Amino acid sequence: MEQQKEFKPYIPAEKITPEITVASIVMGIILAVVFGAANAYLGLRVGMTVSASIPAAVIAMGVIRVIMRKNSILESNIVQTVGSAGESLAAGAIFTLPALFLWAKEGIADKPGIIEITLIALIGGLLGVFFMVPLRNALIVKEHGILPYPEGTACAEVLLAGEEVGANASTVFAGMGFAAIFKFIIDGLKVVAGEVSVSVKGFAGEIGTQIYPAVMSVGYICGPRISSYMFAGGVLSWMVLIPMIVLFGSEIVLYPGTTPIGEMFAEGGASAIWGSYIRYIGAGALAAGGIISLIKSLPLIVTTFAGAMKSVAGEKVQDHLRTGRDLSMPVVIVAIVILTLLVWVLPAIPVSLLGAILVVVFGFFFATVSSRMVGLVGSSNNPVSGMSIATLLIATLVLKMTGMIGAKGMVSAIAIGSIICIVSAIAGDTSQDLKTGYLLGATPKKQQIGEIIGIVAAALAIGGTLYLLDSAWGFGSEELAAPQATLMKMIIEGVMEGNLPWGLVFIGVFIAIVAEVVGIPVLPFAIGVYLPVQLNACIMVGGLVRLCLDKLNRKEEEKKAIVSDGILFCSGMIAGEGLVGILLALFAVFGIDKVIDLSGFVPATVSNIGSLAVFALVILSVLKFSVWKKRS
């Protein structure tokens, strides 16, 4: 408590400034929907999402300070609070809910309705916020200086450094514009190929790269180390495992394939082998990676939960200061009870009373763990996948033991897993936002209301987004691999029915164990094993661009500004490509994509050369708005 008294936020507690206004709510809702849709598209393609807090904060400062001529940092903070909720909710939803669409295509279960998706997302998101409310004083206030909350602190620094905000906001918008143009040329007009691949005659391996701005931007934002782990996993799959399968099994029919491997390769190339075999190996590696990360975090999880509960038990419910006011505890408790009952009684959510109890128990536990772990290691290192896998394994086993088996049991398990995955993602995001608010001097209650508004907006949009993307390309396709959701589907099927190709799954498990033994971070490596190498190579290019900028021979402050501008530009590119991806999905549903398709007029050689030229322009655009950007 002594540390709390010493800390003085940027806006003093006794000063009242605008926070929740019409402008901040409208802007926040727009950004929640935009970044939510963009991250849903990105996560379904590459299995990873990126934080929207900083680009949302920069856009908010640009609009509020430069366009509206207002000097209200707390208003901008509400915009990023509402906006970032959409990205986190989308991340939790796309890691699990597409499994329901995949089962519908296989005839195992009915296709989920938009109302079902919306309710699952909404309840999971609201529980994530309400579970975090009693933890705020324990984790954000009492442990200020102990838990750094890297993304929350960085977002506060961006909002405080508002002098350059006009230029920074223009960088984000420029990224959106450039990516929109590139994406429309590649996947709309199709005058250039979306990827370029090379293979050697007599060798079944294949290497190449995609040329998409958003995929390259993921590599830039994640940095060279994470990118290299993903690329290494892709090289292992496409240059080692696929050639070995073809070399040793050309005359063999291997389950789950239905034709000889040699014949399959002759007809569909390396991609056919990847679809039939490698994705099971990758799924095994991903599952093992999630469980390994959870096991490694267990000591921290136990101490985190115990410490948080001890702090909550000993704290006052309300604070007389403006900067210490949360949503009232009676309201929070009543809300949690109502949401739990809704999980059980709503016909649209296929969860029994036992399932609703599992949601509350696991939800509160993992919300607590997530809230503290993002404070220590950041959101990108939060083992949400591991928590989801553990939840699904336990929930599926419990449902099976109580007689809920078959399609009904599997759908119920994925609904439980979805809610808890969203709870974990939202709790982590809420923690980061509340840290930003604590440093700036925001009112916690107003931020918590902002989170709820963002969750409602994103939940209403996520169902339509998933339906649109599934109608256009289908989950599990090359365009939308949906790696995390496919993994969750395989885990539930494996526990319920035991019909997985376990030999392939265990190969992936032991690949992950070997990676852990030699000190390679398992999850990015496992994602690399699962995804096509062309996608991993594009991420690697972004990582190499970031490496070059990190190594620039410039003053430290100048280098930091260059890298930061690159991150803002790449964040804009992710949003821009995601929005055009949604637009092209609409075109595909209504048949407009065939009208604008010019691929038939462009020879293959010209298309491939054009692909490399466009990719070069993508890289040059990053350099233009980072290294070569004019600064005052």
Disulfide bonds with the S-S distance in Angstrom:
none
